[in-house]
Amino acid sequence: MYLNCKTHFSFLYGTFSTKELVQTAVEHGVTSLALTNINSTCDLWEFVKLCREVHIKPVVGVEFRNGDKLLYILIAANNKGLSWIHSFLSEHLLEKKDFPEPATDLTFFLDSWDGFVIYPLGAKSPGDLVPNERIGLLPSELTRLFTVDLRMHADKFVIRQPVTVQDKQHFSLHRLLRCISKNTILAKLKTDEQCEPTEIFISPGELLNKLRAYPFLVTNTYKLMDECRIEMDFGVDKTKRTYGGTKDD
């Protein structure tokens, strides 16, 4: 259910170290965890390795933003999907151009089974979603489901509990980091320039209790995470021995 976790490699935003995020998941009995840093994949393989060491299934992706605006979260279903995410991210960062806004004609991944797209509520209509697209609901947004025809679109929603800070003290640190990023002072920091104080590691039991009236959200979220697989052999040295085919070259 933890589809949107960040570390301090969401620069000047997240406050978890990679190791601390994984250890906190262990303490809460989490069995599957997604790392989705903001416009960054810097600690992706460290995260995968740490998760494997403690028998947590790693899921990887990126939270894409233009400035402070959340556009979508891309989750890799396999290594091919992860490669596509890296290419998409690098292209826009290197050329210093904005990521495309959500639109009905916007598609991601070479094949739909290579990854998932999670939009924030309101970014796209449930009826316009393609098979690998979902709408990620915050626990605070559950009441807005009353306006949705769930008979038609129940399978299009997943739960999105962001994990950005450890506690109230680290939320204050987060706000200071945002001030540094914005070159401003706390008194002038806007609410949409920072995370919510609720973006902490809520225990699975507490989260399930909040979702007791919407069991399909839990099922959909677990199903999405179950369909994701990332492979990497950490026991093999991948450093290039030569620049050509042989040492003579």
Secondary structure as a PSIPRED ss2 file (coil, helix, strand):
# PSIPRED VFORMAT (PSIPRED V4.0)

   1 M C   1.000  0.000  0.000
   2 Y C   1.000  0.000  0.000
   3 L C   1.000  0.000  0.000
   4 N C   1.000  0.000  0.000
   5 C E   0.000  0.000  1.000
   6 K C   1.000  0.000  0.000
   7 T C   1.000  0.000  0.000
   8 H C   1.000  0.000  0.000
   9 F C   1.000  0.000  0.000
  10 S C   1.000  0.000  0.000
  11 F C   1.000  0.000  0.000
  12 L C   1.000  0.000  0.000
  13 Y C   1.000  0.000  0.000
  14 G C   1.000  0.000  0.000
  15 T C   1.000  0.000  0.000
  16 F C   1.000  0.000  0.000
  17 S C   1.000  0.000  0.000
  18 T H   0.000  1.000  0.000
  19 K H   0.000  1.000  0.000
  20 E H   0.000  1.000  0.000
  21 L H   0.000  1.000  0.000
  22 V H   0.000  1.000  0.000
  23 Q H   0.000  1.000  0.000
  24 T H   0.000  1.000  0.000
  25 A H   0.000  1.000  0.000
  26 V H   0.000  1.000  0.000
  27 E H   0.000  1.000  0.000
  28 H C   1.000  0.000  0.000
  29 G C   1.000  0.000  0.000
  30 V C   1.000  0.000  0.000
  31 T C   1.000  0.000  0.000
  32 S E   0.000  0.000  1.000
  33 L E   0.000  0.000  1.000
  34 A E   0.000  0.000  1.000
  35 L E   0.000  0.000  1.000
  36 T E   0.000  0.000  1.000
  37 N E   0.000  0.000  1.000
  38 I E   0.000  0.000  1.000
  39 N C   1.000  0.000  0.000
  40 S C   1.000  0.000  0.000
  41 T C   1.000  0.000  0.000
  42 C C   1.000  0.000  0.000
  43 D C   1.000  0.000  0.000
  44 L H   0.000  1.000  0.000
  45 W H   0.000  1.000  0.000
  46 E H   0.000  1.000  0.000
  47 F H   0.000  1.000  0.000
  48 V H   0.000  1.000  0.000
  49 K H   0.000  1.000  0.000
  50 L H   0.000  1.000  0.000
  51 C H   0.000  1.000  0.000
  52 R H   0.000  1.000  0.000
  53 E H   0.000  1.000  0.000
  54 V C   1.000  0.000  0.000
  55 H C   1.000  0.000  0.000
  56 I C   1.000  0.000  0.000
  57 K E   0.000  0.000  1.000
  58 P E   0.000  0.000  1.000
  59 V E   0.000  0.000  1.000
  60 V E   0.000  0.000  1.000
  61 G E   0.000  0.000  1.000
  62 V E   0.000  0.000  1.000
  63 E E   0.000  0.000  1.000
  64 F E   0.000  0.000  1.000
  65 R E   0.000  0.000  1.000
  66 N E   0.000  0.000  1.000
  67 G C   1.000  0.000  0.000
  68 D C   1.000  0.000  0.000
  69 K E   0.000  0.000  1.000
  70 L E   0.000  0.000  1.000
  71 L E   0.000  0.000  1.000
  72 Y E   0.000  0.000  1.000
  73 I E   0.000  0.000  1.000
  74 L E   0.000  0.000  1.000
  75 I E   0.000  0.000  1.000
  76 A E   0.000  0.000  1.000
  77 A C   1.000  0.000  0.000
  78 N C   1.000  0.000  0.000
  79 N H   0.000  1.000  0.000
  80 K H   0.000  1.000  0.000
  81 G H   0.000  1.000  0.000
  82 L H   0.000  1.000  0.000
  83 S H   0.000  1.000  0.000
  84 W H   0.000  1.000  0.000
  85 I H   0.000  1.000  0.000
  86 H H   0.000  1.000  0.000
  87 S H   0.000  1.000  0.000
  88 F H   0.000  1.000  0.000
  89 L H   0.000  1.000  0.000
  90 S H   0.000  1.000  0.000
  91 E H   0.000  1.000  0.000
  92 H H   0.000  1.000  0.000
  93 L H   0.000  1.000  0.000
  94 L H   0.000  1.000  0.000
  95 E C   1.000  0.000  0.000
  96 K C   1.000  0.000  0.000
  97 K C   1.000  0.000  0.000
  98 D C   1.000  0.000  0.000
  99 F C   1.000  0.000  0.000
 100 P C   1.000  0.000  0.000
 101 E C   1.000  0.000  0.000
 102 P C   1.000  0.000  0.000
 103 A C   1.000  0.000  0.000
 104 T C   1.000  0.000  0.000
 105 D C   1.000  0.000  0.000
 106 L C   1.000  0.000  0.000
 107 T C   1.000  0.000  0.000
 108 F C   1.000  0.000  0.000
 109 F C   1.000  0.000  0.000
 110 L C   1.000  0.000  0.000
 111 D C   1.000  0.000  0.000
 112 S H   0.000  1.000  0.000
 113 W H   0.000  1.000  0.000
 114 D H   0.000  1.000  0.000
 115 G E   0.000  0.000  1.000
 116 F E   0.000  0.000  1.000
 117 V E   0.000  0.000  1.000
 118 I E   0.000  0.000  1.000
 119 Y E   0.000  0.000  1.000
 120 P E   0.000  0.000  1.000
 121 L C   1.000  0.000  0.000
 122 G C   1.000  0.000  0.000
 123 A C   1.000  0.000  0.000
 124 K C   1.000  0.000  0.000
 125 S C   1.000  0.000  0.000
 126 P H   0.000  1.000  0.000
 127 G H   0.000  1.000  0.000
 128 D H   0.000  1.000  0.000
 129 L C   1.000  0.000  0.000
 130 V C   1.000  0.000  0.000
 131 P C   1.000  0.000  0.000
 132 N C   1.000  0.000  0.000
 133 E E   0.000  0.000  1.000
 134 R E   0.000  0.000  1.000
 135 I E   0.000  0.000  1.000
 136 G E   0.000  0.000  1.000
 137 L E   0.000  0.000  1.000
 138 L C   1.000  0.000  0.000
 139 P H   0.000  1.000  0.000
 140 S H   0.000  1.000  0.000
 141 E H   0.000  1.000  0.000
 142 L H   0.000  1.000  0.000
 143 T H   0.000  1.000  0.000
 144 R H   0.000  1.000  0.000
 145 L H   0.000  1.000  0.000
 146 F H   0.000  1.000  0.000
 147 T H   0.000  1.000  0.000
 148 V C   1.000  0.000  0.000
 149 D C   1.000  0.000  0.000
 150 L H   0.000  1.000  0.000
 151 R H   0.000  1.000  0.000
 152 M H   0.000  1.000  0.000
 153 H H   0.000  1.000  0.000
 154 A H   0.000  1.000  0.000
 155 D H   0.000  1.000  0.000
 156 K H   0.000  1.000  0.000
 157 F E   0.000  0.000  1.000
 158 V E   0.000  0.000  1.000
 159 I E   0.000  0.000  1.000
 160 R C   1.000  0.000  0.000
 161 Q C   1.000  0.000  0.000
 162 P C   1.000  0.000  0.000
 163 V E   0.000  0.000  1.000
 164 T C   1.000  0.000  0.000
 165 V C   1.000  0.000  0.000
 166 Q C   1.000  0.000  0.000
 167 D C   1.000  0.000  0.000
 168 K H   0.000  1.000  0.000
 169 Q H   0.000  1.000  0.000
 170 H H   0.000  1.000  0.000
 171 F H   0.000  1.000  0.000
 172 S H   0.000  1.000  0.000
 173 L H   0.000  1.000  0.000
 174 H H   0.000  1.000  0.000
 175 R H   0.000  1.000  0.000
 176 L H   0.000  1.000  0.000
 177 L H   0.000  1.000  0.000
 178 R H   0.000  1.000  0.000
 179 C H   0.000  1.000  0.000
 180 I H   0.000  1.000  0.000
 181 S H   0.000  1.000  0.000
 182 K H   0.000  1.000  0.000
 183 N C   1.000  0.000  0.000
 184 T C   1.000  0.000  0.000
 185 I C   1.000  0.000  0.000
 186 L H   0.000  1.000  0.000
 187 A H   0.000  1.000  0.000
 188 K H   0.000  1.000  0.000
 189 L C   1.000  0.000  0.000
 190 K C   1.000  0.000  0.000
 191 T H   0.000  1.000  0.000
 192 D H   0.000  1.000  0.000
 193 E H   0.000  1.000  0.000
 194 Q C   1.000  0.000  0.000
 195 C C   1.000  0.000  0.000
 196 E C   1.000  0.000  0.000
 197 P C   1.000  0.000  0.000
 198 T C   1.000  0.000  0.000
 199 E C   1.000  0.000  0.000
 200 I C   1.000  0.000  0.000
 201 F C   1.000  0.000  0.000
 202 I C   1.000  0.000  0.000
 203 S C   1.000  0.000  0.000
 204 P H   0.000  1.000  0.000
 205 G H   0.000  1.000  0.000
 206 E H   0.000  1.000  0.000
 207 L H   0.000  1.000  0.000
 208 L H   0.000  1.000  0.000
 209 N H   0.000  1.000  0.000
 210 K H   0.000  1.000  0.000
 211 L C   1.000  0.000  0.000
 212 R C   1.000  0.000  0.000
 213 A C   1.000  0.000  0.000
 214 Y C   1.000  0.000  0.000
 215 P H   0.000  1.000  0.000
 216 F H   0.000  1.000  0.000
 217 L H   0.000  1.000  0.000
 218 V H   0.000  1.000  0.000
 219 T H   0.000  1.000  0.000
 220 N H   0.000  1.000  0.000
 221 T H   0.000  1.000  0.000
 222 Y H   0.000  1.000  0.000
 223 K H   0.000  1.000  0.000
 224 L H   0.000  1.000  0.000
 225 M H   0.000  1.000  0.000
 226 D H   0.000  1.000  0.000
 227 E C   1.000  0.000  0.000
 228 C C   1.000  0.000  0.000
 229 R C   1.000  0.000  0.000
 230 I C   1.000  0.000  0.000
 231 E C   1.000  0.000  0.000
 232 M C   1.000  0.000  0.000
 233 D C   1.000  0.000  0.000
 234 F C   1.000  0.000  0.000
 235 G C   1.000  0.000  0.000
 236 V C   1.000  0.000  0.000
 237 D C   1.000  0.000  0.000
 238 K C   1.000  0.000  0.000
 239 T C   1.000  0.000  0.000
 240 K C   1.000  0.000  0.000
 241 R C   1.000  0.000  0.000
 242 T C   1.000  0.000  0.000
 243 Y C   1.000  0.000  0.000
 244 G C   1.000  0.000  0.000
 245 G C   1.000  0.000  0.000
 246 T C   1.000  0.000  0.000
 247 K C   1.000  0.000  0.000
 248 D C   1.000  0.000  0.000
 249 D C   1.000  0.000  0.000
